[in-house]
């Protein structure tokens, strides 16, 4: 009788889950945010809106991304490691004659197939050299923001070219970009037809360089030296912008059935001078934890336990299959996924779905995590984004990195005992080094050749990015 009751209860609960409305999905992506530059990690910068959201759901304390911007976005959009796209070594440059490969099925395409309205507000950074690479051709019903990184927050100019668009056409909206993005996201929420689920992707250009913010946001941080003081103001401004977006959800009555996800696209650059990654080793552009493990959380009222902490290893590619399953979208596609369904881990406290997570592999370096073990090859070779901040790959570091690459550096860490990567165990655990090298080699052999390169000779930016001169 007990088993019959349990079975009946499980059936009822299963039917109720199946009948529950599909969630709206709000994915907020910060740019270059330091791991410790949020209040919920004890940071000195005030982030009350971000902290309230994190406290209402689950903090993802071992959430991995890529060392720099475009690769992370590619992984999120496809559920596939950037080695599959040839985007593993850096960002899509303004002059690039490539983007996210067109054969890739994207997250907004899959959700749109399932009946979602889809919108991107903010930074695309996955190709714009031909119209077919633009967001509205890759699954988004609506687009607002910019194609490149590192644009001026006020003029919206990058390298002499104007880069602000609405539905892939030039927009002359004036104002600080962080607040323009918040205003547009709030408008889309307010005007959304609630009979359809909404996927709203808000990839802020904040808090990436150039470091610019209205003066009043810097005032509480007079004790900080520049450029960290301005950066702190930018974080505070982004937090206010996130509050604006959440207020729109509340006013529309959509909060209860909205899954809210937050993360940074990579670790903070120049830790200690601009950003803070706390005790994590190194920062943006590196394969160490400070470059690839970021502040992240997921919140959904009634579905994710408030105040919970997930200490299982997850990767940004996991959101693709996870969101497709929650949305009732088909996961059938030609290209196989690297991401795994992370929902049982996030909502039920189950173990990570991964036996291994590829941190990255390039012709010059690589890293992989298997269980609690992490192998790093040539960790001092930085992966740069070249996006004006000058903090990731500097000439003196590049010269040093080249020397290191000629004499391979092997590092092995046990992250359970040494989460801050202080003790290299490679010499004492050659068995583990051999095991992880073999696992990494499989990914290296499958990697597509990187699609990176210098600017062409006599290169000149167009007057408007995305348009021909």
N, C-alpha and C positions, 0 to 999 in steps of 0.2 A: 504493500500500500504506500509506504514511504517513497519508493522509487517511482510509483505511478504519479504521485503528487509532484515530485521533483520534475518528472518529465513533462507533466502538464504545465507546470510553472515556467519551465524553460521554453516550452512552445509558445506560451503567452508572451513571455518577454521577447522572444525572437520575432513574433509577429508584430509586437509593438515597435521594436526597433526598425523593422522593415517598413512599417507604416509611418514612422516619424518623418517629418519633412526634411529634405536634404538641406544641409547647412549652407548659409551664405559663407563665403570664405574671404577673409581680409588678410592678405599677406603684406606686412610692413617690413621692408628691407632697408636697414641703415647702411651707410657707405663709410668704411674705414673707422668704425666705432671700436674703441678699445674695450677689452673684456671687462675691465674694472671701472669703466666710465659710466656705469649705471648704479643707481642707488641700491638695487637688490644685490649687488656684489660689493657693497660697502664703499662705493666710490665717493669722492668729494664733490662731484657735480650733482646738482639736484635734478632728479628725474621723477617727479611725483606721479605723472600719468603712466609712464612705463612701469613704475614700481607697483602701482595699483593693479595694472593688468597682469603682471607676473604673479602677484599674490593671489589673484582670482583663478589661477590655473596652475600649470606645471612648468617649473623651470627645467630646461633641458641643459644639464650641466656638462654633458660631454657631446656637444653638438658640433660636428665638423663641417667645414666648407673648404673652398680652395684658397690658395695663398693670395690671390688677387681677384679683381672684380668680374670681368667677363666670364671666366671659367665657372665661377659660382653660379652666375645667372644662367649659363648654359645647362649646368647640372640640374638646377631647379626647374627649368622649362622643359626638360626632356626625361629626367629620371635616369640619365646616363652620364657616366664620368666624362669629363672634357677630353680625355684621351681618345674618345670615340669621334670627337668633332674636329680634332686638330687644334683645339683651343687651350692646350695645357700649359703654354709657356708665357702667356701674358694677355693683355687686353686687346680688343678689337680697336686698332688705332683709327684716328679720323680719316686717314688716307687709305685704309685697308680695302682691298678689292675682294673681300670675302665677308662672311658672317656666319651665323648659325646655319649649318647645312640645310638645304631646303627639303631633303628627304626625311628630316626629323619631324616626328609628330610632337607638337608642343602641348603643354598643359592647358592653355586656353583653348586650343583646338579640341582637345578631348572633352573638356568641360562644356564647351559650346555644343558639341555633338549630343551631350546629355541634357541640353536645354537651359544651360546657364547663360546669363548675360555676362560678358567679360569686358574688363577695362584695365588699362595700365595708366598710372599717373606717376610720372617721374622719369627715371633714367632707363633707357633701353639697353644700349651698349652691346648689341649683338648683331650689328651690321645695318648699313643704310646706303651702300653704294649703288644699289638698284632697288626700285620700288618693291620688288617681290620679297625683299628682306625686311621691310618695315613692319611694325607691330600689327597694323590692321590687315596685313597679308598673312600673319602668323597666328591668327586666331582671336585677336582682340576686336571687339565691336567698337570700342572707344579707345582713343589714345590722347594723352596730354603730357607734354614735357619735352624732353630732349633726347637726342640719339647718342651723343658722346658723353664722356666724363669730363670733369675738370673745367666746366664752363664758369664764367663769371656769374655770381649769384644775382647780380642786379641788372647787368646789361644783357645777359644770356648769350654772350659771345665766347666762342672757342677758337683760338688761333685766327682771329679776324673774321670768322664766319658766324652768322647768327644761328642759334640752335634752340628755338622754342617753337613747339608745334601743337596743333590740335587736329586730331584725325589725319595726321601726316601731311598737314598743310601749315604753312607758316602762321604763327600766332604772335601778335604784338602786345600781348598782355604785359603790363609793367608791374614790377614789384620784386621782392625778395623771393627767390625760387622755392624755398622751404614752405613759405606761407601760401604761395600760389598753388603749390601741389596740394596742400591741406584744404584750401578753399575749393579746388576742383573735386577732390575726393569727397568732400562733404556734400557738394552739389549733386554728384552722381548718386550718392546714397539717398539724399532727400527726394530726388526725382525718380528713383528706381521704382519700377512696377513690381511690387512685392509678390505678385503671383508667380514670378520666376525667381529662381535662386540667382545670387550675384557672386561672381568672382572678381574681387577688386584687388589688384596688385599695385602696391604703392612703394616703389623703389626710390627713396629719397636720394638726391645727390649729397645731402648732408650726411656725414660731416666731413666729406672729402675736401681737400684743397681745391681752389684757393681758399684760405681761411678768411671768411668775411661774415660779419653779423652786425645788426643794428647795435649801437653803443649800449643801449639799456640792458642788453642781455649779458654784457661783460661786467656790469657794475658790481654784482655780488662776488666777483672773483678777483678783486684787486690784489689779493695776496698771491696770485699766480703770475708767473713770468710769461711773457710772450714767447712763442706763439700759443702756449697752452691756454692762456687766458681767453684769447679769441675763440679757440677751439671749444673751451668750456661753454662759452656763450652760445656757440652753434649747437651744442648738444642740448642746452636748455631750450633753445628756439625750436629744435626738432621735437622735443618732448611736448612743448606747447602745441605744436602742429598736430601731433598724435592725439592730444586731448581734444582738439577741434574735430577730428575725424570720429572719435569715439562718441562725442556729444551728438553728432549727427545720427549715428547708429541708435543711440538712446532715444532721441527725439522722434525717429522714424518707427521706433518699436521693434527694431531688428536685432537688438543686442542678444536676446535670449537664444536665438537660433543662428548665431554667427560664430564660426570658428575663427579666432584671431591668432595669427602667428607672427612672431617677431624674431628677427635675427640680424646680425651684421653680415656683410658679404665676405669679410676677411678680418683678421686681427688688426689692431691699431698700428699705424706706422710710427716710427721714431718713438718707441715707448720710453717714457721718462723725460722726454723733451716736449712732445706734443700730446701723445695719448698715454694711457696706462693700461697695460695688460695684467696688472697685479703681479702675482707670483709666477705666471706662465712665462716660459722662456721665449725670448725674442719677439718678433712681431710680423707685420705684413710682409709678404714676399718671401717668407721662409717656410720650411716644412715643419718647424717646431710648433708646439702647442699654442704659443702666442700668435702665430700666423694663421692657424687653421682651426682652432677651437674658439668659439665666439659666444657672446651673450645671446641667449635665445629662450623663448618660452612659447607655450601654446595655451590658449584660454577658450573654453566653451562652457558656458553655464549649464549645469546639469549633466555634463558629459565628461568633464575633466575635474578631478578633485582639487578644490582650492587649496593653495599652499603646498601642493605636492612637489617633489623634487625627483627628477629622473636622472640617475647616475649611470645609465646604460649608454653605450656609444651609438650614436646615430649620425647620419650624414644628410646633407641637403638633398641629395638625389632621392631620399626616402619619401619626401613629400609628394612626389609625382604619383607613385602607386597608392599611397595612403589617401590622398585627396580624391583620386579616381574612385576608389572603393567607397569612400564616404558619400560621394556624389552619385553613386550608381552608374558611373561611366564605364564603358568597356575598356578593358586592359589589353584586348587583342590588338596586336600591331606587329608590323614586319620586323622592327628593330628591337632586340632584347633589352631588358632593363637591368641596370645595376642596383637601383633602389629597391628597398623591401618595405612591405607594409609595416609601419611603425606604430599603428594605432594601439595594438595590445600592449606595447611597451609604455606608451604615453598615458593611456586611459586606464589600464588594468595592472600596471606594475610588472608586466612580464619582462623576461630578459630581452636583450637586443636581438633583432632578427639576423644580425650579421655574425658570421664567424671571422670575417676579415673586412677591413675598410681600407680602400686605397686612398692614401693621402694625396699622392700625385706621382707621376713618373715622367721625366723629360730626358732628352739626350744627355743631360749633364748631371741630373740628380734624381732622387726618388725617395719615397717613404711609404710604409704600409704599417697598419696596426692589425695584429692578430691576437684576439683576446686582450690581455693586459700588456702584451709585448708590442713594442714599436721599434722598427728598424728605420734608420735615416742614413741615406748615402749622400755624401757631399752636401751636408746641411748648410754649409757656409756659402754655397752658390745660391745667390738670391734670385728669385723670379720677380721681375720688375713690371710695373705698369706704365712707367714713363709718362705719367699724367701730371706733370708740373710740380708735384710735391717734392721731387728730388730726394725723397726719404727712403726709397726702397732699393734702388740700384744706383749707387754713386760711383763715379769713376774710380776712386781709390778702392772701393769694395769690389768693383768688377775686376780690377787687376788682381786683387788678392784671391777672388773666387776662381779666376782662371788658373792660378797657381795650385789651388786646392784640388781643382778638377783633374790636374795632371798626376796627383798623388791621392788616390781615392781615400776619402775619410769615411769610416764605417762606425756608426753609433747604434747602440742597442739599449733600450730603456724598458724597465718594468714600471708601467704607469700606475699600477696599483700601489706600489711601494715608493715610487719616485715620480709623482705627477708633474714635477717641475723640471724634469730631464736634467738632473745634475750629475748623475752617476752613469757613465758609459760602461756597460757590462759586456761589450763586444769581445774583449780579450778573455774574459772568464766563462763566457757562454757561447763558444763557437758553434755548438749544436743548434742553438736558437738562431744565430746569425744565418747559418746554412738553410734552416727551415724557412725563415722569412724571406731570404734572398730568392729562394725558389718560387715562393708565392708571388713576390714582386715581379720576377722575371716573366711570369705568365701575362701580367698586364702590360709590361714593357713590350713584349713581342706582339701584342694585339693593338698597340697604340698607332693611331694615324699620325703621319708626319705633321709636325707643327706648322700652322699657317701664319707664321710671323715674319716680319721683315721690316727694313728701314723705309723711311719715306722716299718716294721716287724723286729723281733729280728734277730740279725746277718745280717742285710741288708748290701749288698755291691753293689755299682753301677757297671754297666757293663762297659767295656772298651769303647764301643760306644753305646750311647743311641739309643734305638730302635732295638738293636740286643741282642741276648742272649749270656751270658758269655760262 
